[in-house]
Amino acid sequence: MAIAGAKPIQKNDNPYVYRLVENLCITAGLPLPKIYLINDPNINAFATGRKPENASIALTVGAVEKLENEELEGVIAHELSHVKNYDIRLMTIVIICVGMITLMADFFLRAQFIFGGRRSNRGNNQLGVILMIVGLVLAILSPIFATLIQLAVSRKREYLADASGVLLTRYPEGLARALEKIRDKNQPIRRANHATAHLYIANPFKESDSFKGAGKRVRLFATHPPIDKRIKKLRTMA
């Protein structure tokens, strides 16, 4: 929240936003999260928290001012769905699991010195060379694999949050129209950070959100699925 420049609000500060979040939490059976506003004219939002009991949701001022009631409700429902689906906890587990690959790379590199240092045993020496090669390959590729796995899971959870949010509002068109406004009117968020970009409902850097003409390699490193595709899926639910 500090990185995003988010400020906490209470009911008296913004009754409109507070009641929207409160009503959707009652519908979803969730405890009320801490609510924050980000002083940015662009439309975006994110949620965080390992579990519903310590969750927080942040909305940009632009989202509150530029979205109609049903559209803002769709955005909030999407973010609350991340909380209900334990997506932050899941991503933490994913990061830990892919981090184990890096530990394996380090193990193989160190094992080379253990086995390679025994000059009297030719078999051990050869084994040390093999372990060194495996360790080098893992050391080079593991950061790439880790990033690809993390981003792939993140994109899938965005689709799930869209669908779960629609179950809360019963109005897929609201979120679809909000995503259209994000696609057509947004600019990069001033306080955007690459470490937290995947948390937002849409890419805060505006890096070709629609991915028109983008190849598969480009999409593999995207933090979010294409907005046009998300809108299309939402409208099939109507």
Secondary structure as GFF3:
##gff-version 3
##sequence-region A 1 238
A	DSSP	beta_strand	6	8	.	.	.	ID=ss1
A	DSSP	alpha_helix	15	28	.	.	.	ID=ss2
A	DSSP	beta_strand	34	38	.	.	.	ID=ss3
A	DSSP	beta_strand	45	48	.	.	.	ID=ss4
A	DSSP	three_ten_helix	52	54	.	.	.	ID=ss5
A	DSSP	beta_strand	56	60	.	.	.	ID=ss6
A	DSSP	alpha_helix	61	66	.	.	.	ID=ss7
A	DSSP	alpha_helix	69	84	.	.	.	ID=ss8
A	DSSP	alpha_helix	87	116	.	.	.	ID=ss9
A	DSSP	alpha_helix	122	169	.	.	.	ID=ss10
A	DSSP	alpha_helix	172	185	.	.	.	ID=ss11
A	DSSP	three_ten_helix	197	199	.	.	.	ID=ss12
A	DSSP	alpha_helix	216	220	.	.	.	ID=ss13
A	DSSP	alpha_helix	227	236	.	.	.	ID=ss14
###
